[in-house]
Amino acid sequence: MKKLLKVPIKIKILVLIVILIISIIVLLSAMYIVMKLNDDMAKAEELTMQTAKTVSYMPALHDYYNSYKLVNTLGNVVNQVKKIDNMEVFFQKRNGMIIASTDDEYTFGELTIEEHEKALIYGSSYVMQTVEEDKKVIKAVAPIMVDYGEYKKVEGAVIVLFEVNHLYEAIWEDIREILKVSVIILFLGIFAGYSLTNSIRKDTLNLEPYEIAAMFRERNAILHSVKEGILSIDEKGMITMVNTSAAQLLTLESGVEGRLVEEVISSEVMIEGLKSCKKQVNVEIQIDEKAIIMNTQPIIEAGKRIGTVASLRDRTEIKRMIDAISEVKQYSDDLRAQSHEFTNKLYAILGLLQLDKKEKAIEFINSEATLLKKEEKIIFTKIKDERVQAILLGKLGQASEKKIDFVIDKESSLEGLPDNLTLSSLIIILGNLISNAFDAVKENALKEVKFFVTDIGDEIIFEIQDNGTGIAEEMTQQLFEKGQSSKGKNRGYGLFNVQVEIESLNGVIEYSSNEHKGTIFTVYLPKEEGSKNGDH
């Protein structure tokens, strides 16, 4: 059965067409033969009967009996009757004897009167199908009713035989004509089937049905196994496919396939993106308080859009992934900076020891320990949130590596942060702002960056100050725009991400800058989740 399923569709269709055409030809031919045979048989019986009656009424035959049975007269009758095609005529006396026949070679045995008593005794005419000398014939019998003036008398009978084989031969001639036409029809059907299969193969990209079925099963398995939502529509906006992830993400009911996209999706932005002939990349849409990232790919054929496939991803999940990557990157950078700075200091101490400068080495160690203790004291005593502590310790290592004086204001104080303010959010906000401050002072002879935090009141306030060159006036109008930066191409995403993250936490960011004197960024975040900061 499996081997049969893998037979090419072209062979299947051609075989089916041939079987159907042959079956139709056979059935129609059989019906024609039966109907033709019955019709011809009825006509032959009628013709045979009419012939028998006509011969029985011939004047010459009646003259034979009225003229005392003159043999010459009967011979004339026989000669006239011989002209009738495909029929044999016999003349029978009243006593059952055959007195003449149109077939000289035909041996017709002596008949008894009982066989034709209906004609010889009762004067009836009749026709029947019978077998004479192993031949199937139609026999018509008509009485010879001679008028003697005062009375009429049955003097004998005329027997007309018609061989049924003549009908079969005529029908066989018709069948041969039918077969000729049937062969032409068969070849036309094969040609039409061949053309049809080629068209089907073209429509199915030369794939066999079993291959399409396998691909369809694999497609469904793949679409419903991926976590990303997949949705497709046709050129009329009819939904053709929705996988499980898309149905859950868009909160769609089952059985939405076949419905217009406008009937099941409320977002106009998403509908426009699905119906657009242009490819959409990372379009953020809002549906039922969900932030969704959508990418679309229109299906273009002959310059016309015949459908669109969209991939959907919950921005929350993407954000979690980015946050996780940011955390790992932050830890990696911090560890690398601390390791590099620690190595440099070890080499410095080693150099002093090799030069026999023990006092200098001890002095260097004490100064570094004093500085570290001073910063650590502020970090661990004034700032009690371990997430902020981790970020600041990492940045201290980076600052030391870049020879930047990173000062944590001794007036800083932080008891704790709300649960909605995650480590990844802090990395995006504080990490970017402090890194930008480091970049701003890298050209200075005296590089100084200050950090201050306080949670006095209803807000948590972060302040990052640098003594860099400040922000150019032409950049102030587009400072937080995506991709805008004075640092070159593929930059300008840090402050944009910072603003997006702060706004998601219902916070506010402000800045003040003096060219050649430095910049101060101030971040206000509410302590209570869901509360909104006012103007500052």
C-alpha positions in Angstrom: 0.0 0.0 0.0 2.9 2.4 0.8 4.5 1.7 -2.6 1.2 2.5 -4.3 1.0 5.8 -2.4 4.4 6.8 -3.8 3.4 6.2 -7.4 3.8 9.6 -9.3 0.5 11.5 -9.6 1.0 11.6 -13.4 0.9 7.8 -13.6 -2.1 7.7 -11.3 -4.1 10.2 -13.3 -3.3 8.7 -16.7 -4.2 5.2 -15.5 -7.4 6.5 -14.0 -8.3 8.3 -17.2 -7.6 5.3 -19.3 -9.6 3.0 -17.0 -12.5 5.5 -17.0 -12.5 6.0 -20.8 -12.3 2.2 -21.5 -15.0 1.5 -18.9 -17.3 4.2 -20.5 -16.6 2.8 -24.0 -17.3 -0.7 -23.0 -20.5 0.2 -21.1 -21.8 2.4 -23.9 -20.8 -0.2 -26.6 -22.6 -3.0 -24.6 -25.7 -0.8 -24.2 -25.6 0.0 -27.9 -25.1 -3.6 -28.9 -28.0 -4.8 -26.8 -30.3 -2.0 -27.9 -29.3 -2.4 -31.6 -29.6 -6.2 -31.5 -33.1 -6.0 -30.0 -34.1 -3.3 -32.4 -32.7 -5.2 -35.4 -34.2 -8.5 -34.2 -37.6 -6.9 -34.0 -37.2 -5.4 -37.5 -35.9 -8.6 -38.9 -38.9 -10.5 -37.5 -41.3 -7.9 -38.9 -39.5 -8.0 -42.3 -39.5 -11.8 -42.4 -43.1 -11.9 -41.5 -44.0 -9.3 -44.1 -42.0 -11.3 -46.7 -43.8 -14.5 -45.9 -47.2 -12.8 -46.2 -46.2 -11.0 -49.4 -45.0 -14.2 -51.1 -48.2 -16.1 -49.9 -50.3 -13.4 -51.7 -48.4 -13.6 -55.0 -50.8 -14.1 -57.9 -48.4 -16.5 -59.6 -48.4 -18.7 -56.6 -52.2 -18.7 -56.6 -52.2 -19.4 -60.3 -50.1 -22.5 -59.6 -52.9 -24.0 -57.5 -55.7 -22.7 -59.8 -53.9 -24.2 -62.9 -53.7 -27.7 -61.5 -50.3 -27.1 -60.0 -48.3 -26.3 -63.0 -44.6 -26.8 -62.2 -43.4 -24.0 -64.4 -45.7 -21.6 -62.7 -44.2 -22.4 -59.3 -40.7 -22.2 -60.8 -41.4 -18.6 -61.9 -42.5 -17.8 -58.3 -39.3 -19.3 -56.9 -37.1 -17.3 -59.3 -38.8 -14.1 -58.3 -38.4 -14.8 -54.6 -34.7 -15.6 -55.0 -34.1 -11.9 -55.5 -34.8 -11.3 -51.8 -31.5 -10.8 -49.9 -30.4 -12.9 -46.9 -33.6 -14.9 -46.8 -34.5 -18.4 -47.8 -38.1 -19.2 -48.9 -39.7 -22.6 -48.8 -43.1 -23.6 -50.2 -44.9 -26.3 -48.2 -47.9 -28.4 -49.2 -50.8 -28.9 -47.0 -49.6 -32.3 -46.0 -46.3 -30.9 -44.8 -44.1 -31.7 -47.8 -41.7 -29.1 -49.2 -42.5 -28.6 -52.9 -40.0 -25.8 -53.7 -37.2 -23.7 -52.2 -35.0 -20.8 -53.1 -31.9 -22.6 -51.8 -31.1 -25.6 -53.9 -28.4 -26.8 -51.6 -30.3 -26.3 -48.4 -31.5 -29.7 -47.2 -34.8 -29.1 -45.4 -36.1 -32.3 -43.9 -39.6 -33.5 -44.4 -41.8 -31.7 -41.9 -44.8 -33.1 -40.2 -48.0 -31.2 -40.2 -47.9 -30.6 -36.5 -44.9 -28.3 -36.7 -46.9 -25.7 -38.8 -50.4 -26.7 -38.0 -51.2 -23.1 -37.0 -50.7 -22.1 -40.6 -51.8 -25.2 -42.4 -54.9 -26.0 -40.4 -55.9 -22.7 -38.8 -54.6 -20.3 -41.4 -52.6 -18.2 -38.9 -49.4 -16.3 -39.6 -46.6 -16.3 -37.1 -42.9 -15.7 -36.6 -40.4 -17.3 -34.2 -36.7 -17.7 -33.4 -35.5 -21.2 -33.8 -32.5 -23.4 -34.8 -32.4 -25.0 -38.2 -29.5 -27.2 -39.1 -27.4 -25.8 -36.2 -28.1 -22.2 -37.4 -30.1 -19.7 -35.4 -32.8 -18.3 -37.6 -35.9 -16.2 -37.6 -38.7 -18.3 -39.1 -41.9 -16.7 -40.4 -44.8 -18.9 -41.6 -47.7 -17.6 -43.6 -50.6 -19.8 -45.0 -51.3 -19.9 -48.7 -55.0 -19.0 -48.8 -56.3 -19.8 -52.3 -59.6 -18.3 -53.4 -61.7 -20.7 -55.4 -64.6 -18.3 -55.8 -67.2 -20.0 -53.6 -64.7 -20.7 -50.9 -61.1 -20.2 -49.7 -58.8 -23.0 -48.9 -55.4 -23.3 -47.2 -53.3 -25.1 -49.8 -50.0 -24.8 -48.0 -47.6 -22.4 -46.4 -44.8 -20.1 -47.2 -41.8 -20.4 -44.8 -39.2 -17.7 -44.8 -35.9 -18.2 -42.9 -33.6 -15.3 -42.0 -30.2 -16.2 -40.4 -29.5 -14.2 -37.2 -25.8 -14.2 -38.1 -26.5 -11.5 -40.7 -27.6 -9.2 -37.8 -24.4 -10.0 -35.9 -22.3 -9.2 -38.9 -24.0 -5.9 -39.3 -23.6 -5.1 -35.6 -20.0 -6.1 -35.8 -19.4 -3.6 -38.6 -20.9 -0.9 -36.4 -18.7 -2.0 -33.5 -15.6 -1.6 -35.6 -16.6 1.9 -36.4 -17.2 2.6 -32.7 -13.8 1.1 -31.8 -12.1 3.5 -34.3 -13.7 6.5 -32.7 -13.0 5.1 -29.2 -9.3 4.8 -29.9 -9.2 8.4 -31.0 -11.1 9.4 -27.8 -8.7 7.3 -25.7 -5.7 9.1 -27.2 -7.4 12.5 -26.7 -8.1 11.5 -23.1 -4.5 10.5 -22.5 -3.2 13.8 -24.0 -5.7 15.8 -21.9 -4.6 13.8 -18.8 -0.9 14.4 -19.6 -1.6 18.1 -19.9 -3.6 18.2 -16.7 -0.9 16.4 -14.7 1.8 18.8 -16.0 -0.4 21.7 -14.9 -0.9 20.1 -11.5 2.8 19.4 -11.1 3.5 23.1 -12.0 1.0 24.3 -9.4 2.6 22.0 -6.8 6.2 23.0 -7.6 6.9 19.5 -9.0 6.1 17.9 -5.7 4.2 14.7 -5.4 1.1 14.6 -3.2 2.8 12.4 -0.6 5.7 14.9 -0.5 3.3 17.8 0.0 1.5 15.8 2.8 4.8 15.2 4.5 5.8 18.8 4.2 2.4 19.9 5.5 2.7 17.7 8.6 6.3 18.9 9.2 5.1 22.5 8.7 2.4 22.2 11.3 4.7 20.5 13.7 7.3 23.2 13.3 4.9 26.1 13.4 3.2 24.9 16.6 6.5 24.0 18.3 8.2 27.3 17.9 7.8 29.8 20.7 7.6 32.7 18.3 4.1 33.6 17.1 3.4 33.0 13.4 0.4 34.4 11.5 -0.4 34.5 7.8 -3.1 36.1 5.7 -4.0 36.0 2.0 -4.4 38.9 -0.4 -7.9 39.5 0.7 -6.9 39.8 4.4 -8.3 36.4 5.3 -6.4 34.6 8.0 -4.9 31.4 6.6 -2.7 30.2 9.5 -2.2 30.9 13.2 0.1 28.9 15.4 -0.4 28.2 19.1 2.1 30.9 20.2 0.4 33.6 18.1 -3.1 32.6 19.3 -1.9 32.8 23.0 0.0 36.1 22.4 -3.0 37.8 20.6 -5.6 36.0 22.8 -7.4 34.6 19.8 -10.1 31.9 19.9 -9.7 28.7 18.1 -11.0 28.4 14.6 -10.1 32.0 13.4 -8.7 30.6 10.1 -10.9 31.7 7.3 -12.0 35.0 9.0 -10.9 38.5 8.0 -8.0 39.8 10.1 -10.1 42.9 11.0 -12.7 40.7 12.7 -10.2 39.2 15.2 -7.4 41.8 15.7 -8.1 45.3 17.0 -4.7 46.9 16.4 -4.8 49.2 13.3 -1.0 49.3 13.2 -0.8 45.5 13.0 -3.5 45.3 10.3 -1.7 48.0 8.2 1.6 46.1 8.6 0.0 42.8 7.5 -1.6 44.4 4.5 1.5 46.4 3.5 3.5 45.4 0.4 6.7 46.5 2.2 8.6 44.4 4.7 8.3 45.4 8.3 11.1 44.9 10.8 10.9 45.1 14.5 7.7 47.2 14.6 6.4 47.6 18.2 2.6 47.4 18.6 0.4 47.5 21.6 -2.4 44.9 21.9 -4.4 44.4 25.1 -1.7 46.1 27.3 0.9 43.8 25.7 4.0 45.2 23.9 4.6 43.0 20.8 7.4 43.1 18.3 6.2 42.3 14.8 8.2 41.4 11.7 6.3 40.9 8.4 7.3 39.4 5.1 4.9 40.0 2.1 4.6 37.2 -0.4 5.0 38.7 -3.9 4.1 36.9 -7.1 4.2 38.6 -10.5 4.5 42.0 -8.8 1.4 41.4 -6.7 1.0 40.7 -3.0 -0.7 37.3 -2.6 -0.3 37.1 1.1 1.8 38.1 4.2 3.5 36.1 6.9 4.1 37.8 10.3 6.3 36.7 13.2 5.3 38.0 16.6 7.3 38.2 19.8 6.4 39.4 23.2 8.6 42.4 24.0 8.7 41.3 27.6 10.5 38.1 26.7 12.9 40.0 24.4 13.5 42.4 27.2 14.2 39.5 29.6 16.7 38.2 27.1 18.4 41.6 26.6 18.4 42.1 30.4 20.1 38.7 30.9 22.7 39.5 28.2 23.2 42.9 29.8 23.8 41.4 33.2 26.3 38.9 31.9 28.1 41.6 29.8 28.2 43.9 32.8 29.7 41.2 35.1 32.1 40.3 32.4 33.3 43.9 31.8 33.6 44.5 35.5 35.6 41.4 36.1 37.8 42.1 33.2 38.4 45.7 34.4 39.1 44.6 38.0 41.4 41.8 36.8 43.3 44.1 34.4 43.7 46.8 37.1 44.7 44.3 39.7 47.3 42.9 37.4 48.7 46.3 36.6 49.0 47.1 40.3 50.7 43.8 41.0 53.3 44.6 38.3 53.8 48.0 39.9 54.4 46.5 43.3 56.7 43.8 41.7 58.7 46.5 40.0 59.2 48.5 43.2 60.3 45.3 45.1 62.8 44.4 42.3 64.2 48.0 42.6 64.5 47.4 46.4 62.0 50.1 47.1 60.1 48.4 49.8 59.0 51.6 51.5 57.5 52.8 48.2 55.8 49.5 47.6 54.3 49.5 51.2 53.3 53.2 50.7 51.6 52.3 47.4 49.8 49.3 48.9 48.6 51.4 51.9 47.3 54.2 49.6 45.4 51.8 47.4 44.0 50.1 50.4 43.0 53.4 52.0 41.3 54.6 48.8 39.5 51.2 48.4 38.4 51.2 52.0 37.1 54.7 51.7 35.0 53.9 48.6 34.0 50.5 50.0 32.9 52.2 53.3 30.6 54.5 51.4 29.3 51.7 49.2 28.7 49.2 51.9 27.6 51.5 54.7 25.6 54.2 52.9 24.3 52.3 49.9 22.6 49.1 51.2 21.1 47.8 48.0 23.4 44.9 46.8 22.4 45.5 43.1 23.6 49.1 43.1 26.7 48.0 45.1 27.6 45.4 42.4 27.3 48.0 39.6 29.4 50.6 41.5 32.1 48.1 42.4 32.4 47.2 38.7 32.5 50.8 37.6 35.2 51.5 40.2 37.4 48.9 38.5 36.7 50.4 35.1 37.5 53.9 36.4 40.7 52.7 37.9 41.7 51.0 34.6 40.9 54.2 32.6 42.6 56.4 35.2 39.4 58.2 36.0 38.6 59.5 39.5 35.3 57.9 40.1 33.9 59.6 43.3 30.9 58.3 45.2 29.4 61.2 47.2 29.8 60.6 50.9 26.3 62.1 51.4 24.8 59.3 49.3 22.2 57.1 51.1 20.1 54.2 49.9 18.1 51.9 52.1 16.6 49.7 49.3 14.9 49.6 46.0 11.3 48.5 45.0 10.9 45.1 43.5 10.0 46.4 40.0 13.4 48.0 39.8 15.4 44.9 38.6 19.1 44.5 38.3 18.8 44.6 34.5 16.9 48.0 34.7 19.7 49.4 36.9 22.4 48.1 34.5 20.6 49.9 31.6 20.1 53.1 33.5 23.2 53.5 35.7 25.5 51.4 33.5 24.8 53.6 30.4 24.9 56.9 32.2 28.2 56.2 34.1 29.8 54.7 30.9 28.8 57.9 29.0 30.3 60.0 31.7 33.6 58.0 31.5 33.6 58.6 27.7 33.0 62.3 28.2 36.1 62.8 30.3 38.5 60.5 28.5 40.2 63.4 26.7 40.6 65.5 29.9 43.8 65.8 31.8 41.9 65.6 35.1 39.2 63.0 34.7 36.5 63.1 37.3 33.1 61.5 37.5 30.8 61.8 40.5 28.0 59.6 41.6 25.2 60.5 44.1 22.1 58.6 45.2 19.4 59.3 47.8 16.0 57.9 48.6 14.8 60.6 50.9 11.2 61.4 50.2 8.9 59.5 47.8 11.5 59.2 45.1 14.9 57.5 44.5 17.3 60.1 42.9 20.4 59.1 41.0 22.9 61.8 39.9 25.9 61.3 37.6 28.2 64.3 37.0 31.3 64.5 34.8 33.8 67.3 34.0 33.8 66.5 30.3 33.3 68.8 27.4 29.6 69.0 27.8 26.8 68.4 25.2 27.0 70.3 22.0 24.1 72.7 21.4 23.0 71.0 18.1 22.7 67.7 20.0 20.4 68.8 22.7 17.2 68.6 20.7 17.7 65.0 19.7 19.8 63.7 22.6 17.4 60.9 23.5 16.5 59.9 19.9 17.3 56.5 18.7 20.6 56.3 16.8 21.6 59.9 17.5 25.1 60.3 18.7 28.3 62.4 18.2 30.4 59.2 18.7 30.0 57.9 15.2 27.9 55.3 13.3 26.0 52.4 15.1 26.0 54.5 18.3 23.3 56.5 20.1 21.3 53.7 21.6 22.4 54.1 25.2 20.5 57.2 26.1 17.5 56.1 24.1 17.4 52.8 26.0 17.9 54.7 29.3 14.9 56.9 28.6 12.7 54.0 27.5 13.6 52.1 30.7 13.0 55.1 32.9 9.6 55.8 31.3 8.6 52.1 31.8 9.2 52.6 35.5 7.2 55.9 35.5 10.3 57.9 36.1 11.9 61.0 34.7 15.4 61.9 33.5 16.8 65.4 33.4 20.1 66.8 32.4 22.1 70.1 32.6 25.2 70.8 30.6 27.7 73.5 30.2 30.0 73.3 27.2 33.6 72.6 28.3 32.5 72.4 31.9 30.6 69.1 32.1 27.2 67.5 32.3 24.9 66.3 35.1 22.2 63.6 34.5 19.5 63.3 37.2 17.1 60.3 37.3 13.9 60.3 39.4 12.3 57.0 40.1 9.1 56.5 42.2 9.5 54.2 45.2 5.9 52.8 44.8 5.3 50.7 41.7 2.8 52.3 39.4 3.1 55.9 40.8 4.0 58.6 38.3 6.5 61.4 38.9 5.4 65.0 38.5 7.4 67.7 36.8 10.9 68.6 38.3 
